[in-house]
Structures are given as structure tokens and as C-alpha cells.
Amino acid sequence: MPPLVWKILKWSSDTRVFFFALIWLSFLVIAGTLAQADLGLYQAQQKYFSAWILWIWYIPLPGGSPVLTIVFVGLLVKLIFFTNWKPRFYGTIVVHFGALLLLFGSFLTAAFSSEGAMVIPEGGRTAFVRDYHAIELAITNRANPEFDETVTFAAGWLKYGEVIHHEQLPFDLEIIQYCANCRLERRSGPPPSSEWKGMARNFNLTEIPLHKDDSNNMAGLVFRIKTKANANNNQLDGIYAIFENMNIPQAFKLAGGDYLLEIRHELRQLPFEIELIDFVKEDHPGTQMARSYSSEVNLIDSDVHQRVLISMNHPLRHKGYTLYQSSFIQAGMGETTVLAVVENVGRLFPYISSLIMCIGLLLHLLIKMPVLFHNRSNAGGEQ
């Protein structure tokens, strides 16, 4: 092994690196917890725990992700290259292995897990979940009466100067402005030019700080439409603006298609459907305050139909997804249930790793017991 690589491995497994990493993680936990009061849970988590770089004023500092990576790599290198694999150290080795599994599970959870809401009226069914945080641009062609064709672009594409194009679309979009939370303001004068069309002629989108509750944020987008040469319609070319939950959506017809453009929370399709059979709400006596509520649903997976009761303390688990009874909507036309849907790839890792570490501690104690009894008997003999 080259000397430089060996030095790097030795440095990464140094106990002092692990010690200072734990101190910095403690600071991040305290700072992130205090920041939740102003930023909210999700934004504080993204800033302090999930970020690779933590900006305090203009000073870049390591966030939670690189520090946890250093701890994980250090434990792994220590276990592989610098561990004494003798029987008397087996308990310590098992504990280290359990800690590595715990960190690996947290990486899986951070990278692949998601959470959102499923809104179903009584008698309705759906397989789509609305993400709590992720935003997307959706362009839907409604020309076919039997089905819709939707092309979506994640928020990462919505950057200034980015040109969005797709083979199924007869036009391109050039992003002029994107804001995760914006305020709609009426123009004080005429638009800058005749390029501004639709709502953008009379209103501006002004970016404002994110609200700590993501449900109160309103994403907005300003873009330029450029029709392709084969579309043969340049009258649509111009600058448009859209925002979340527009009363009058941005739509137009072009090249035989009927297109709807909307910015929304990301929709994901589950590998099964949920049909709401009955929603039941029980109130506290003499009030309209809910004491409990539950949903009787029909789980539809291919040809399998299964009736399941989802209540506040009894979720439904199926194919790696967990569905909780989250909320409800009561209107004049009927009742609607709101189910929280969580996909946690690393859900079992905390249980497995905790069990392994307990076994390791017990094994370490059993290995050390003869030594302890021997030392105690020698101390008694000396007396």
C-alpha cells in the first residue's frame, strides 16, 4: 500500500478525529434544535444536518453530512485495518459493527426516503402521493380524451438561464425566475415589453423568505416559451408566469396538443392503490373537537383487494410504505381523509443495529467476567 494512502487511512481512524467530530456533531444538534423555532423542523434539518456546507454569515463550516461521513469512514477503517481480531476483543468488534450499521441506515434514510400526503374522498381511489417539500414543474397534454400525458421537471431544473426541452413537447422553456416562496404583486405600470403575456403582464412574482411551515410557501416560476420550428405558431412565444394553486391555470393549444402548465408539489405514484370506503370521526362529548378518526380503506394491489382499517395509532404497512391517519377534510359534499405516506428504506436498521450492539456489549461482559472474578479472588486472598 502506498505510504500516502496508509497515512490517510491512519489519520481517518485516529481517535482524536472521532472525538472532535462528536464535539462538532453535538454543536450541530444544539444549534439545529434551537433554529427550529425560527426555521421550522424541515428547514433546520436541511441547513444543519443534511447539508454538506453550513454557512454561518459568510463562513463555510462542515454540516452534518460530511461529519457523519468522517465518523463512518473512520469506524470502517478502524475495523478493517487497525483492529486486533483476537477473541478477547470480539465484543468490541461487534459493537463497532452495530454502530456502522446504524450510520449506514441513516445514510439510506437520508438519500432514499420520502414522505407525503394522500388525499382521498369517500368513494374515491388514488395511487398518487403529494410530497410535503419537493417542487416540480408539470406540463400535461390533455388532448387525448382517454388519458393525460405529463412531463415533469424537478426543482433542480428551474434555475435562471436553464432551457428546458423535451422530445414530446413542441416548445422549449427558458427559465427567467424561480422562487420557492413568492408574493404576487400587481405592476405599478405597463409591462417592460410586449413579450410579457398572460398573468405576467399585470403581476410580478417577488421572492420572500421561506415560511417555517412548508404548506404556507407558494412556489412561483417566470419563463419564456419558444415554439419549435415544426410547431408553426410563433404567436405563443413570450414570457409567462405561474405559481402554486393558480385559480386560472396557464393553458394553451399548440401543434394538436392541449397543454396545461403548473408548478406543484411533486406527485409520486405508488405500486398500489388506496380506495376510501368509509371515514369515521368521533368527537369529544358536547364538542366538535375530534377525539379519534379512522379510515376504512380497500388496498388494491394488482388483482388483490384487502380491506384495512387505518386509525391514529394503527398504520398500514405495505411494500415498504407506511400509511398513517394524518388528518381529514369535512365539506358539504362529503368527507375526505388525509393519509401521511412515508417510505423509509432504512426503517429496520436502528432496530437491527441496536440489537447487534446489545449483543456486543453482552459478549464483551461475558469475555471480561473471568478476568473480573480472578482479580476479585486475588484481592480477597491478599486480605
N, C-alpha and C positions, 0 to 999 in steps of 0.2 A: 504494500500500500504506500503511495507517495507520502512523504513527510508532511506536506501541506494539508492533505486530506486527513491525516491522522491527528494533526493539531486542531483542525476544525471539529472533528469528532470528539476529541478530548475536551475542547472548550465547551461544546454544546452540552456535554454531560456533567460539567462542573457543578458541584453543589451550590456554589455561590451564585451562579447564573439562575438556578432554580429558586434560590432564596430571594433574590431581588425581583424575579418575575412574580413571585407570590405577593411581595410587598406592593408592586405596581397593580396587580390584579385587585388587591384589597382597596387601593385608592380608586380604581375604576368602579368597583361595586358601590363604594360610598358616594362618589360623585354622580354616578348614573342614577342611583336611588334618589338622591336629593333633586336631580334635574327632572325627575318625573313630574314634580309639581308644576313646572312651567312648560315642559315639552310634551308631556304625556308618555305613557308606557312605551309605545312603539317607536317614537322618535328618539327617546332616550336610549332605547336598546340599539337602534341603528347607529347612533352617534358614538356611544361609549363601548358597547360590547361587540357589535358586528363589524364595525369599521376597521380598516387596516391602519388608517391615519386619523388621529384625534387632533383637531385643530383647536387650540386654546389661544384666542386672539389670532396672531399670525405665526404662532409657534407650532410646528408639526411634532406630535408625540405619538408613540405607538398605541393603537387601540387594542381592544380585547382579542381580535383575531390573531395578530402576529404574536402576542404574548402567549396565548394558548398553544399556538403552533410551536413556539420555542420550548414550552414545557413538554409537549407531546414528543417532539423530536429528541429532547434531552433524555426523557424516560426511556424511549425506544433504544437510543444509542447506548445508554447505561445498561439496559437489559441485555443487549446483544453482545457488546464488546467489553464491558467493564464489570461484569457480574461474576462472582465466584459461584460456579454451579456445583457446589458441594451440598450434601443432604442437609446440613445444619442451616443452610440459607434458603431452603425450599419455601418456607412460609413467606419470607420477604419477597421472593421472586413471584409467588402467586399474587401477593398484594399489589406489586408493581404491574403485573399483567391486568389485574382488575381495573386499576387506575387508567391504564392505556385504553381499555375497552370503553370506559366511561367518557374519556376525551374523544375517542373515535365516534361514539354515538352522538356526542354533541355536535361534531362536525357534520354528520349526516343530517341531523335535525336542522341545523342552520342552512345547509345547502339545498335540501330537497323537500323540506316540509312546507306546508301551506295551510291556510285557514281562510274560511269564507262563510257566506250565508246562503241558505237555500230557502226561498220564499215560495210557499205552495198554498193556493186557496183550496177550500174544501171541494173535493171532486176533481181537482187538477192533479197533474203529474209533471215532473221535470227531471232532467238529468244534469242540469247546469247549476254551478255554484258561482256566486259572485264574490270575488276576492275582496277582503277587507281593505287592502292597501294598494295593490298593483293596479296601474292605469294602462289602458290600451286605446289605440285608435282603431275603430271598426268601420269597414266600408262594405256595405251589404248591397248586393244586386237582387232586387225583388221582382225582376221581370218574369221569372218562371212562376206560375201560379201554384205549383206543387211543392216547391222548396226554395229556400233562400241560399245564395252563395255569399259567404262572408270571408273577407280577407282582413286579418288583424295585424297590427304592428305594436310591439311593446313600447313602453315609455322611453326605453333606451334609444329608439329611433327618432324620437321627437326632439331633435336638437337643432339649434339655429344653423341654417345653411344646408341641412341634410335634405337630399332629394329622394323621395320615396317613390319607387316604381315597382310594378308587378305585372307579369305577363297577362293576367286576367283583367287588368284594368286598362281602359282606353285613355287614361290620363296619368300624369305624374303630379306629385305634390312636393312643393318646396316649402320647408318649414321656416317660418319667419319668427314665430314666438311660441314658446310653450311655458306654461306656468302650472305648477302642481296645485296652487291655490290662487285664485284671481278674483278680482272685483270688477263688476260690469259698470262702466261709466259712460254716460252719454257725451258725445262730442260737443264741444262748445262752438264749433264752426263746421264748415263743409269738409269732406274727406280730402286728403292730400292730392288725390288724383282720381280719374275715372276708373282706375284698376280696382278700387275698393268696391265690393259688391255685397249684396245681402245685408245681414246684420252689421257687418263691418263698416258699412257706410255711415252708420249713426252711432255706433258704440265702440269704445276701446276696452281692451282687457288689461287691467293693471295688476301686476303681481303683488301679492301681500304675503306676510309670514304664514307658515303652516299653523293650523289650529291643532291643539294637542289631541283633539278627538278627530280622527280621520273622516268620520261621517260628516263633519262640518266643513271640510275642504271642498272647493269647487275647481276642478281642473279645467283649463282652457287652452285653445290652440288657434293660432293665426297662420294661415298657409296660402300659398299661391297655386292655383290649378293651371297646369299646362297640358292641353289636349294633345294627344299624339297625332301624327300626320294622317294615319288611316281613319281617325275619328271624324274628320271633315266637319268640324264645328268649333270654330275659334271664339264664338260668342261667349262661351263659358269661362274662357281664360280670364283670370283676375285674382284678387286677394279676398279671402273669406275668413270668417271667424266662427268658431263653435265653442261651446262649453258644456259641462255636465248638466244633464236633465233639462235641456232646452225645451221650452213649451212648443216651439215650432222647429222641428229638426231641419238640418240642411240636406236638401234632396234635389236631384236633377236627373234628367234623362239624357243619355248620350249613347250613340252607336248601338241602339237597340236595347240598352240596359236602363233600368230604373234604380238609381244609386242613392243610398242613404249613408251619410257620414255622421258618426257620433263618437265622442270621447267618453269613455265609461270605465268603471272598474272591471278588471279582467274577468272574463267568463271562462270557466273550465268545465269540460264535460266529464262526468263520472262514468265508470264502466257499468253502471246500473241506473235504474230509475226509481224514484220515490213517488207514490201516489197517496195523497191525503184522503183518508176515508172519513175520519171524524176528529174534530178538535174539541177538547173538553176543558173548560176553565171553571175552577171553584174559587169563590170569593170568601173572604172573612165575613162572619155573620154581621149583618147590618151595614156592610160597606160594599163598595165596588172595587176594593183592592184585592188583587189576585192572591190567593193562598197557595194554589198549585194549578198547573195546567199541563196537559199531555196531548200527544198526537197519536192516533191510531193510523198506521200507515201500511201500505202494501209495497213490499220490497220486490221489485221486478228485475230479475237478472236472467236474460235470455228467456227460456220457457219456464223459469221457476218463479212462482208467486208465493210470497210468505207474508202473513200478517204479523206486524210487530207493534208493540206499544212503546213509544218513546216518551219518557217523563223527565222531570227535572233532575232526578238522581239515577236514572236508568237509561244510558245512551244506547244507541245501536252501533255495533261494530261489524264491518263487512269489507273484505278485500283491502285491508289496510286503512280504511277510513272510519272515523268515529263521528257519529251524528248526535248532537246534544239538542235538547229542547232549550232554545235560547230566548225566544220572545214570541209575540203574537200581534196580529193586527185585527181589530174589530171594526167593521164598517157596516153600513146599512145593507149591503148586498150579501154579507156572509162573513165568515171568519177565515183568517189566513194564519198559518203557522210560519214561524221563522226558526229554522234549524241551523245551528252552527255546525259546520263541517270541517273537520281537522284531519289532515293527512300527515302523520308523523312517522317517518321512516325509521327513526331511531328510538321509537317508543319503548322497546323492550330492553335497550342497552342499560339504562340505570338499574333495572331490577337484576339483570344478569351480572353486571359488574359489581353491584353491592353484595350479591351472594358470593361471588368469587373472592372479593376482599375479606368477607367474613370467614370464609373457609381458610384463606391465607393466614389471617390472624390466629384462628384456632390451631392451625397446623404449626405456626411459629410458637405458640404457647406450649403445645404438646412436645415439640422438639426441645424446648428450653426447660421443661419440667424436671427431667433427670438432673440437669446441672443445678437447678434451684434446690432440689431436695438434697443433693450431695453437699452443696455449700452449707445448707442449714444443718445437716448432720455433723459436719466438721466443726461448725460453730458451737454446737451443743457438746461435742466431745472436748473441745478446748475449755469449756466452762467447768 
